[in-house]
Amino acid sequence: MAAGVFTGQGWAQLGELALAFLLSALIGLEREFHQKSAGLRTHALVGFGAALLVLVSKHGFDDVVGRYVTLDPSRVAAQIVSGIGFIGAGLIFIRRDAVRGLTTAATVWLTAAVGMAAGAGLWLLALVVTGGHFAVTVLLSPLVDRLPRSRYAPSRLHLSCAGGEGVLRRVISGCTERGFGVSELSVDRRPQAAGTPAVSVWLSVRGKGSVPELVAGLADIEGVLAVLGMDGDAAP
């Protein structure tokens, strides 16, 4: 290509790529800190790659555009939105009636959008949306934890129990005493190395009581080794 002709490869484009990488890495660092399935590397690559694809869409076909050839630069950007859905789908999994990974998948989708904005030269929008991410994950998370829980919303619990008669009965009684009803229960018995049966119990409970208090109460029951709330509440 002749000298002086714009090729789409200059300091402006490098700056847009650098901004996309920085903002995506910041979002990924927050996810990595909270030990999510998609962390620093995944988010940095998603945002960085999305920015590059936008730049390719904008400038990569300048040499073929002419009187008889016209291109729609938005088509590549549209395919980024569709393609990122495959990554998001891989982060979401369903275990019995509990769906996990929705927030992480949404964050990957948002990171791709940030990278696209940076690649398109919309640096202010990229900065604002990155700030919005931290507002949601840092400021809104404590607020969500303080909101009253509907008595009709189920809570999932996973208990590890030592084998023995009456443990499961005491667990169900402990739920009832704290205002929770058991709507689903499943038991998996697997022998430990020493021969003592280890029992994994999954419970789905509903009630007006406090789930953290229920978790702590069940952990105090004789024969219960550990209790894990599927929303993050845990007690050894």
C-alpha positions in Angstrom: 0.0 0.0 0.0 1.3 3.4 -0.9 3.0 5.5 1.8 0.7 7.9 3.6 -2.4 5.8 3.1 -4.1 4.9 6.4 -3.9 1.2 7.2 -5.7 1.0 10.5 -2.5 0.0 12.2 -1.4 3.0 14.2 -1.0 4.4 17.7 -4.7 5.1 18.0 -5.5 1.4 17.4 -2.8 0.3 19.7 -4.2 2.6 22.4 -7.7 1.1 21.9 -6.3 -2.4 22.3 -4.4 -1.4 25.4 -7.5 0.1 26.9 -9.5 -3.0 26.2 -6.9 -5.2 27.7 -6.6 -3.0 30.8 -10.3 -2.8 31.5 -10.9 -6.5 30.8 -8.1 -7.4 33.1 -9.5 -5.3 35.9 -12.9 -7.0 35.5 -11.2 -10.4 35.4 -9.1 -9.5 38.5 -12.3 -8.9 40.5 -13.6 -12.3 39.3 -10.3 -14.0 40.1 -10.4 -12.5 43.6 -13.8 -14.0 44.3 -12.6 -17.3 42.9 -15.1 -17.6 40.0 -14.8 -20.2 37.3 -13.8 -17.5 34.8 -11.1 -15.3 36.1 -8.3 -12.9 35.1 -7.1 -14.7 32.0 -10.5 -15.5 30.5 -11.8 -12.0 30.9 -8.6 -10.4 29.6 -8.6 -12.6 26.5 -12.3 -12.0 25.8 -12.1 -8.2 26.0 -8.8 -8.1 24.1 -10.1 -10.4 21.4 -13.4 -8.5 21.0 -11.5 -5.2 20.6 -9.3 -6.7 17.9 -12.3 -8.1 16.0 -13.9 -4.7 16.0 -10.8 -3.1 14.7 -10.5 -5.8 12.0 -14.2 -5.1 11.1 -13.5 -1.4 10.9 -10.2 -1.4 9.0 -9.3 -4.9 7.9 -11.1 -4.7 4.5 -10.2 -1.2 3.4 -8.1 -2.5 0.6 -11.0 -4.4 -1.1 -13.6 -1.7 -0.7 -14.2 0.1 -4.0 -16.8 1.2 -6.5 -18.2 -2.3 -6.9 -17.5 -3.7 -3.4 -19.3 -2.5 -0.3 -19.1 -3.9 3.2 -21.1 -3.8 6.4 -18.6 -3.3 9.3 -21.2 -4.1 11.9 -21.5 -7.7 10.8 -18.3 -8.8 12.5 -19.4 -7.0 15.7 -22.7 -8.8 15.6 -21.0 -12.1 15.4 -19.0 -11.3 18.5 -22.3 -11.0 20.4 -23.4 -14.4 19.1 -20.1 -16.1 19.6 -19.6 -15.0 23.2 -22.8 -16.8 24.0 -21.0 -20.1 23.6 -18.5 -19.2 26.2 -21.3 -18.0 28.6 -23.2 -21.3 28.1 -20.1 -23.2 29.1 -20.0 -21.3 32.4 -23.6 -22.1 33.4 -24.4 -25.4 34.9 -27.4 -26.9 36.5 -27.1 -29.2 39.5 -30.4 -30.6 40.4 -32.6 -27.5 40.7 -29.8 -25.1 41.4 -28.5 -22.9 38.5 -24.9 -21.6 39.0 -22.7 -19.4 36.9 -25.2 -16.9 35.6 -23.4 -13.9 37.0 -20.0 -15.0 35.7 -21.5 -15.7 32.3 -23.1 -12.2 32.3 -19.7 -10.7 33.3 -18.0 -12.4 30.4 -20.7 -11.0 28.1 -20.2 -7.5 29.6 -16.4 -7.8 29.2 -16.8 -8.5 25.5 -19.0 -5.4 25.2 -16.3 -3.3 27.0 -13.7 -4.6 24.6 -15.9 -3.9 21.6 -16.5 -0.3 22.9 -12.8 0.2 23.3 -12.0 -1.2 19.9 -14.6 1.1 18.4 -13.0 4.2 20.0 -15.8 4.7 22.5 -13.4 4.9 25.4 -15.7 6.9 27.7 -18.5 4.3 27.4 -16.0 1.5 28.0 -14.8 3.3 31.2 -18.3 3.9 32.5 -19.5 0.3 31.9 -16.4 -1.0 33.7 -17.2 1.3 36.6 -20.7 0.0 36.5 -19.5 -3.6 36.8 -17.7 -2.8 40.0 -20.7 -0.9 41.3 -22.8 -4.0 40.8 -20.4 -6.6 42.2 -19.0 -4.5 45.1 -21.9 -2.2 46.1 -25.0 -4.2 45.2 -23.9 -7.6 46.5 -24.1 -6.5 50.2 -27.5 -4.9 49.4 -28.8 -8.2 47.9 -27.7 -10.1 51.0 -29.7 -7.7 53.2 -32.9 -7.9 51.2 -35.7 -10.0 52.8 -35.9 -13.5 51.4 -39.2 -14.8 50.1 -40.5 -17.7 52.1 -41.4 -19.4 48.8 -37.8 -19.1 47.4 -36.1 -22.5 48.0 -32.6 -22.7 49.5 -30.3 -25.6 48.7 -28.1 -27.2 51.3 -25.5 -29.9 51.1 -24.6 -31.9 54.2 -21.8 -34.3 54.8 -22.8 -36.7 57.6 -21.1 -39.6 59.4 -23.1 -42.8 58.9 -25.4 -43.6 61.8 -29.0 -44.0 62.6 -31.0 -40.9 63.4 -28.8 -38.3 61.8 -31.1 -37.6 58.9 -34.1 -37.5 61.3 -32.3 -34.9 63.5 -31.5 -32.8 60.5 -35.1 -32.7 59.3 -36.2 -31.9 62.9 -33.6 -29.1 63.0 -35.0 -27.6 59.9 -38.6 -27.7 61.2 -37.6 -26.2 64.5 -36.2 -23.2 62.7 -39.2 -22.5 60.6 -38.2 -24.4 57.4 -40.0 -27.0 55.5 -38.1 -29.7 53.5 -39.5 -29.8 50.0 -36.8 -32.1 48.5 -34.3 -34.5 49.9 -31.8 -36.9 48.3 -29.2 -39.1 49.9 -26.0 -40.6 48.5 -24.2 -43.2 50.7 -20.5 -43.9 49.9 -18.1 -45.8 52.1 -15.1 -44.0 53.5 -11.6 -45.5 53.4 -11.9 -46.6 57.0 -15.2 -48.4 56.3 -17.4 -45.9 58.1 -20.2 -44.9 55.7 -20.2 -41.3 54.6 -23.6 -39.8 53.7 -24.1 -36.8 51.4 -27.5 -35.2 51.8 -29.0 -32.6 49.5 -31.9 -30.6 50.9 -34.2 -28.0 49.4 -35.8 -26.0 52.1 -38.3 -23.1 52.2 -39.2 -20.9 55.1 -39.1 -17.5 56.7 -36.1 -18.2 58.9 -32.5 -17.1 58.4 -30.5 -19.5 56.2 -27.2 -18.7 57.8 -28.6 -19.5 61.2 -30.1 -22.7 59.8 -26.7 -23.7 58.4 -25.0 -23.0 61.8 -27.7 -24.9 63.6 -27.4 -28.0 61.4 -23.7 -28.0 61.8 -24.1 -28.4 65.5 -26.1 -31.6 65.2 -24.2 -34.7 66.2 -23.1 -36.7 63.2 -23.1 -33.8 60.8 -19.6 -33.2 59.5 -20.1 -30.1 57.3 -22.9 -28.0 55.9 -22.7 -26.0 52.7 -25.4 -23.5 51.6 -25.5 -23.4 47.8 -25.7 -19.6 48.0 -22.4 -19.5 49.8 -23.3 -20.0 53.5 -21.1 -22.7 55.0 -20.2 -24.1 58.3 -17.7 -26.8 59.2 
